[in-house]
Amino acid sequence: MVRAAERAKHPATSSIWLDSERATRQRRDGQPDGLDRDKIVGTSIRMLDADGLAKFSMRKLAAELNVTAMSVYWYVDTKDDILELALDAAFGEIALPDPDRAIVWREDLRALAESYRAMLVRHSWVGAILHQYLNVGPKALLVSRAIQDIATATTLPPAGQASAITAVFQFVYGFGTTMGNFRRKCDDSGLTQDEYYTQAMAAFSNEPDIEEIVERSRPIIEARGGTTVDEMWERDFRFGLDVLVAGIETMASRAEA
């Protein structure tokens, strides 16, 4: 078994999911009643959602659980282990296609993309750590399998499947992460999204150099439609996803020709 000190030397390939003992470790005799890995992970997610990644620590987690830090270390070796477990739990919130029916790729791709974005917005910390870990937990692998099934159903050749799905989910990742970070910034400032947006646009109008750019962009801004920031988010996301789906349709038709 690879211990914490050894794993620190190889952070890119270290993962709790590649160590069966760490991945399945549960309550041991002598530990506080009511404490288990699910409670630790659930509490960690709530703390990360409330306070963000920068303020999360093992000490604060133990205090929130009302146990000693050593009690937490019976279940995990490091904070990285907890973050990996929390990351996989977040991926478990993504709604997947019904496995008992045939894939309808356009509908299933849109639904999976929407659910993935919603998860990224709910848990803004996920975007910050997603590429720090291998992300090969059981729930993440179910998502990967669903994505592969959707990609196969597009009828694109294998190389095209990989590229198309990468384009879609990089778009979703970027959009969801940006949206989640904006919401957190608004929450931290004590403003609603609409209030923050209105103040930002007013501030731009007082800066001549920025105002010129805003004025040139005004037709595009007005054409987005929507009376709230949430409505603008939704219109932009759905249109962008429509563009990507149309691109996949075009490339699949070319491959079949």
C-alpha positions, -999 to 999 in steps of 0.1 A, spaced: 0 0 0 13 34 -10 13 58 20 6 95 20 43 106 21 51 84 -9 20 95 -28 30 131 -24 60 124 -47 37 114 -75 6 136 -73 -4 133 -109 -10 95 -107 -18 90 -71 -55 83 -64 -75 68 -37 -93 47 -63 -61 29 -73 -56 16 -38 -82 -9 -28 -76 -6 9 -80 31 9 -110 31 -15 -130 7 7 -119 16 42 -148 20 66 -155 23 103 -133 5 128 -138 -4 164 -132 24 188 -143 51 165 -171 76 174 -206 63 169 -223 78 139 -191 86 121 -185 69 88 -170 78 54 -204 88 40 -209 113 68 -174 126 63 -178 131 26 -213 146 29 -201 171 55 -171 180 34 -193 187 4 -216 210 25 -185 228 38 -170 232 3 -203 245 -10 -207 270 18 -171 283 22 -152 273 -9 -120 252 -14 -95 277 1 -112 276 36 -115 238 37 -92 220 61 -91 187 80 -91 206 113 -123 225 103 -139 193 91 -132 175 123 -146 204 143 -178 204 121 -181 166 128 -175 172 165 -147 146 165 -109 148 168 -88 151 136 -74 117 143 -108 101 141 -111 114 105 -77 100 97 -90 65 104 -111 68 72 -88 87 50 -50 94 48 -50 130 35 -72 159 25 -66 149 -11 -84 116 -3 -114 135 9 -115 158 -21 -113 128 -44 -142 111 -26 -162 144 -27 -155 148 -64 -168 114 -72 -199 120 -50 -206 151 -70 -203 132 -102 -230 108 -88 -254 137 -90 -253 138 -128 -284 123 -143 -276 95 -168 -296 80 -196 -319 51 -188 -298 20 -193 -329 -1 -203 -335 19 -235 -316 27 -266 -296 59 -267 -312 88 -285 -279 107 -288 -292 143 -293 -317 142 -264 -294 123 -242 -264 145 -249 -284 176 -241 -298 161 -209 -264 149 -197 -248 183 -206 -275 201 -187 -271 179 -156 -233 182 -157 -235 220 -159 -260 221 -130 -236 200 -109 -207 224 -116 -228 254 -107 -240 238 -74 -205 228 -65 -182 256 -77 -152 239 -61 -155 210 -85 -142 230 -114 -111 240 -94 -101 204 -86 -114 184 -115 -81 182 -134 -60 178 -102 -71 142 -98 -75 112 -121 -112 112 -114 -116 74 -118 -141 68 -90 -171 45 -96 -196 73 -101 -173 92 -125 -168 60 -145 -205 56 -149 -206 91 -164 -177 83 -187 -195 51 -198 -227 71 -206 -207 96 -226 -191 68 -246 -225 53 -253 -238 86 -266 -207 92 -287 -210 58 -303 -247 65 -311 -237 97 -331 -223 74 -359 -192 94 -360 -160 74 -366 -141 67 -334 -116 95 -338 -145 119 -345 -164 106 -314 -135 115 -291 -131 150 -306 -168 158 -306 -174 147 -270 -143 166 -259 -156 197 -276 -190 194 -259 -178 187 -224 -150 212 -225 -177 237 -234 -200 225 -205 -170 225 -181 -160 260 -190 -196 273 -190 -206 256 -157 -174 266 -139 -177 303 -150 -213 303 -140 -206 287 -106 -178 311 -99 -199 341 -108 -227 330 -85 -202 325 -57 -187 360 -63 -222 374 -61 -230 355 -29 -197 367 -13 -205 403 -22 -240 401 -8 -256 410 -41 -279 391 -64 -266 382 -99 -288 409 -114 -276 435 -89 -240 426 -95 -245 427 -133 -262 461 -131 -235 476 -110 -208 462 -133 -224 477 -164 -228 510 -146 -191 510 -136 -181 503 -172 -200 534 -184 -178 556 -163 -146 544 -180 -141 558 -215 -119 530 -228 -142 503 -215 -174 522 -225 -164 522 -261 -160 484 -261 -194 480 -243 -211 503 -268 -197 482 -297 -210 451 -280 -244 465 -272 -262 450 -302 -249 416 -293 -258 421 -256 -293 432 -264 -298 404 -289 -291 379 -262 -325 386 -248 -337 378 -213 -345 402 -185 -324 385 -158 -289 371 -157 -303 336 -152 -322 340 -184 -291 351 -203 -272 322 -189 -298 298 -201 -301 313 -236 -263 313 -241 -259 278 -229 -287 263 -250 -276 281 -281 -240 271 -276 -250 235 -271 -272 237 -302 -242 248 -322 -222 219 -310 -250 193 -317 -254 208 -352 -217 205 -358 -218 168 -348 -247 162 -371 -227 178 -400 -196 158 -393 -215 126 -390 -232 133 -424 -198 139 -440 -184 107 -426 -214 87 -440 -211 103 -474 
